[in-house]
Amino acid sequence: MKPGEFVAFVAALMAVNALGVDLMLPALADIGHQLGIATANHRQWIITAYMLGFGAGQLVYGPLADRYGRKPILLLTLAGFVAASIFAAGSQTFAALLGARVLQGLMSASTRVLAVAIVRDRYSGRQMARTLSVAQMIFFLVPIMAPSLGQVLLAIGPWRFIFYALAGFAALVLAWSASRLGETLPVDRRTPLSLGALRHAYTLTLTNRFSAGYAVAASMTFGGIIAFVSSAQQIFVDQFHAGERFTILFAVCAFSMGCASFANSRLVERLGTRLISQAAVLALIGLSVLHIGVIATGLESLWTYMLFQALSMTCIGLCGSNFGAMAMEPVGHIAGTASSIQGFITSVGAVIVGSLIGQSYNGTTYPLAIGYLAIGLGVLAVVYAVEGGKLFRARNAGGETPASQT
């Protein structure tokens, strides 16, 4: 693929997962009513069940992709996602739907692992971060559009149409992959599928402080996204009574992340991944403190919430691709397996963080603001430890300051 098509293709892979999360947000109330979900907070499990499968599945696909190549694994799992979506559309109980959602997540996990690995096969360092940022900029259009598209589908038919739409989109990406994607991992770079090779890859990925540390940092920031997505319908509809504007308000918050990715793609090669991401973490902490103050003084409204949420999402957007690029840099030669391990850490950690915040929803935005402050402080502590107490300085994967920076 030429560069433009390559970026669009990576964005489409990411969009399979994004649609799997966001497309059904307007339908959560309808699903809860039809399937007998009595507690409103329990509807969030439709999101978190998917993310649990998404996190667990990532441990499998990296080693397989490093052994057999990227393309065959991608084709197989996209076909599986189509089947899981059809199964979800036919679910008659909440338990069956959750099972289908876990299966969807297991299949879509390959899109995250292989998107990162395919990009790493072609690029590294700041160029990799820039490519991922451009892809994510396109990808973030999906959360902007997904709830509105879901609302359109609900106007046409029942909530089950949403899952048929997911199957259709995944089938299109499957056809694109089959016809246009060339294998990016040469045969001479493939690693054997053996316990020894896996042990070596796991040890290398988990003992390198940059690889493991930035994966943990990414899990915390991603947890902030899950907390927002899983509780957005309750906050906008139940707390602020803005159900008729839900899709627009949600889109504004998602758009702020898209703007952050666009800005990052323009600035990262000049300013570096560390300066941008670390400044964003400090800004997230400051915004969270201000937001808590606004809530505590009784001044919170829909518009103050929107302001703080959009700015917080901007900070998170400036962390995501940079943390991912820094985590992958020292383990690029085992990109598939490393992406699996890092993706598992990021996704499962995010589910834990996001669920703790989301399930704490009590009819106010206070738990979310407290949660974002905790995320910011936690990420800052991890980054400080990973960087040996030296922030805002360019460093290589071995932990040394480049000669040009000394």
N, C-alpha and C positions, 0 to 999 in steps of 0.2 A: 504494500500500500504506500502511496505517497503520503507525505507528512500530514496534510489536511485530512485526508480520509482516515489515516491512522488515529489521529486525535478524536475524530468523530466516532470511530469504532470503539475506542476505549471508553468514551463517554456513554455510548450505547450499552456496553457491558455493565458499567456502573449503574445505568438507569434501570436495568432489570431489577437490581436490588432496591433502588430507591422507590420504584413503583410498587414493589412488593410490600413496602412499609407504608407509603403515603396514600396510595390510590383509594384505600378503603376507609380513610379517616372520616369522611362524611357519613359513612354507613355504619359506624360503630353503634350508634343508638338503635338503628333498625335491626342490626344483627343481635344486639342484646335483647331487644324486645321479642324477636321471633324465636330465638334459641333459649329464652328463659334465663338470662343472666340478671340476677336480682340486684347485685351490688355494682354500682357504677364503676368503682375502681377496678373491678374484675375484668371489665372490658379491655383494660390496658394489656391483659395477657394475650390478646390477639396480636399485639405488636411484639411483646416480649417473647412469646413462644417462637415466633419467626426468628428473632434475633438469637435465641438460644441455639436453634438449629444452624443458623448462619455461622455462629462462632465455633460450634463443635465440628462442622463439616470442613472447616479450613485446615484442620490438622491432617486430613487425608489427601487433599488434592495437590499440595505442594510436592511431597515425595513422588506421587504418581506422575506429576507433570515434569519433574526433573528426570524421571526414568523413561517415560514414553513420549515426552514432548507436550507442548501446550495445546495444540489443536485437537487431538482426539479426546482429551479429557474435557475440553470445553464443549465439544459437540455432544458428548454423552450426557453431561450434566444439564445443558440447556434443554435437551429432550426430556430429561427427568423433571425439570421445572415445569414444562408444559403439562406433563401428566399430573403433577402435584396440584397445579392450579385447577385442572378439571376436577380432580378429586375434591378440592376445597369447595368448588361451586356446587357440588352435590351433597355436601355435609348436611345431616339432619339433626345433629346434636352439637352442643358446645365442645364436648370432648373430641368428637370427630373433626371438628373444624380446627381445634388446637393441634391435633395430630397432623392434619394436612398442612398447617402453618409451619410446624417443625420440619416437615418433609420439604416444603418450599424453601425454607432457610438452608437446609442441608444441601439442596441442589444449587441454590444461588450463591452459596459460599465460594464456589469455583470462580465466579465472576470477579470477586474481590481479589482472590489469590492470583488468578491468571492475569488480570488487568495490570497489577503491580509487577508481576514477573515478566510479562511481555514488554512493558515499558522499560524495565531494568535490563532486559536483553538488548535493548537498543540504545539506552542512554544511562548516564550516571550523574551523581552530584547535583549541582544547581540546574543543569539541563534537564535532569529527570524531574526535579521539583517543579520546574517551569512547565514541562509537558503535562505532569499530573495536575497542575493548577489550571491549565487551559482546559483539560478534559473535565475537571471538576467544575469549572465555570459553566460549561455546557450542561454538565450533569445537574447542577443546582437549579437549572431551569425546570427540571422535572418536579421537585417539590413545589415549585411555584405553580405549575400547571396541574399537578396530580389531583389535589382536592377538587379543583374545578371540574376536571375531567370525570372524577368520581361522582360529582354532583350531577353531571350530565347523564352519566350512565344510570344513576338512580332515577332520574326523570324519565328515562326510557323504559326501565324495567326494574326488577328486584335487585337486591344487593349481590346476588349470585352473578349478575352480568359483569361485575367488577373482576371476578376471578377468571371469567372467560376472556375478558380483555387482556389480563395478564398473560394468559396462555397464548393469545394471538401475538402480543408484542414479543414474547420470548421466541416464538416460532419465526418471526421476522429476523431477529438477531441470529438465530440458528442458521437460517438460510444465508445471511450475510457472511457469517463465519465460514460456512462450508464452501462458499463460492469465491471469497476474496482474501481470507486470511492465509498468509503463508506461515509455515512453521518457523518460529523465531529462535528455537533452541537447536543448534546443530547436533548431529549424532555424536560427534567427538567431545561434546561438552556435557553429555548426559551422564548421570551418576547411577550406579547400580542400586536396585531396591533390596537392600540388605540391612540387617540389624546393626552391623558395624557402621555402615554409611549413615544410617539414620541417627545412631548415637553420636557420631562425629558432628553431624549437622545440628542436632539439638544442643549438644554441648557448646558448640561455637556460637550459636545464636543466643543461647541463654546466659552464657558467661561473659560475652562482650557487653560492657556496661552501656555503650551507645545503642546497640541493638535492642537489648532487653529494656533499658531505661526509657528510651523514647517510645517503645511500644506501650509501656505502662502509662506514660504521660498521654499518649494518644487515646488510650482506653478511657481516661478520666474526661478528656474533652468530648469524646464521642458519647460518653454517658450523659453529658449535658444536652446533647441533641436528642437522645432517646427520651430523657426526662421531659423535654419540651414537646416532642411529637406525641408521646403517649398521654400527656395530660392536656394537650392543646384544645381538644374538643370540649373538655369539661371547663377549662378556664374561660374560653371565649363564649361558649353557649350557656353553661350553668352559672358562672360567676358574673360575667359582664353582660349576659343576655344579648349577645351579638351574633346569634345563630345565622341570621340572614347575610351577615358579612363575614362569616367564618372563613370561607375560601380566600377572600381578598386579604384579610388580616394575616392568615397563615402565609399567604404568598409574599407579603411584605417582609416577614421575618426570614423566609427562605431566600428572598432576593438579596437581603443583606449579606448572606453567606456567599452568594454568587458574586457580588461586588467585591467581597474580600478575596475570593479566589482570583478574580480578574486583576485586582491590584497586586496580589502576590506574584502572579505570572509576569507582571511588568517590572516588578522591583527586586525579585529574589536573586537574579543573577548579578545585580549591582550591590545590593545591601547584604545578601546572605541569609540563609535559613535561620540562623541563630538570632541575629538582631531582630528580625521581624517577629518570630514566634515568641521570643522572650519578652519583647515589649508588649505583645498582645496578651500574654499571661498577666503581666502587671496591670494592664488596662482592665482586664476582666475582674481582677480583685477590687480595683478602685470602683468600678461600676457597681459591683455587687454590694459594697459597703454603702454607697449612695442609695441604691435601690432599697436596701433594708431600712435605711433611715426614712425614706419616703413612706414606706409601708407602716413603719412604727408610729409616724406622726399622723396617720390617717389620711394622707394625701394621695393614696394610690387610686388611680382611675384606669380606664381602658387605655387612655392615651399615654399615661406615664408608664404603664406596663409595656405597651408597644415600643416606646422609645428605648427602655432599658433592655427589652428582649432583643430588639433588632441590633443594638450596639453590642450586646453580649454575644450574639450569633456571629457578628462580624469578627470579634476577637477569636472565637472558636474556629471560624473559617480560616483565619490567618495562621492557626496552629496545625491544622490537620495534615495538609500535604507536606509541610515542612518537617513535622515530626516523622511522618512516614518515610520521607527521603533520607533523613538522618539515621533512622533506625536501619534502613536497608543498605546504606553505603558500605559498612564494613563486611557485609555478608553477601555481596552481589554475586559471587561465584557459586552460591547455592541459593539463588534468588527464589526458586519455587518453594523449597522446604522452609527457608527463612520466612518467606511471606506467609506460609501456612501457620508457623509458630507465632509470628508477630500478629497475624490476623486473629488467631485464637485468643491471644492475650488481650488484644484490643477489643474484640467483640464481646467476649464473655465478661471482661472487666467492665465494659460499657453497660451491659445488661444489668450487672449488679449495681453499679452506680446509678444508672437511670431508673431502675426499679425502686431502689431505696428512696429516691427523690419523688418519683411519680406516685408510689403507693402512700407517701406521706401527705398527698394532697388533701386539704381539709376545708376546701371552699374559699381559700385565699391564695395569693401568689407568694406568701411568706416562705413556704417550704422550698419553692423553686429558687428564690433569691438566696436563701441560706445555703441551698445545695450548690449554687454557682460559686458562692464564696469559698465553700469547702473544696470544690474542684480547683479553683484558682490557686488556693494555698497549697493543696496537695501536689499539683503540677509543678509549682514553683519549687517545692521541696525536692521533688524527684529530679528536676532539671539542675538544680544547684548541686545535688550529689553527683549526677552524671558528669557534669562539667567541672568537677573538682573545685567548686566554689568560685569559678571564674565565668561570669556571665558576659554576654555581648562581645565575645571574642570568637573569631573563626578558628576552627580546629579540625584536624583531620581525624580519620576513623581510629587512629591509634592513640588519640588524646593529646597530641602535641600541637602547639601553635605553629602554623606554617611559617617558613623562614621569611616569606614576604611580609608577614604580619608582625614579626618581632622587632 
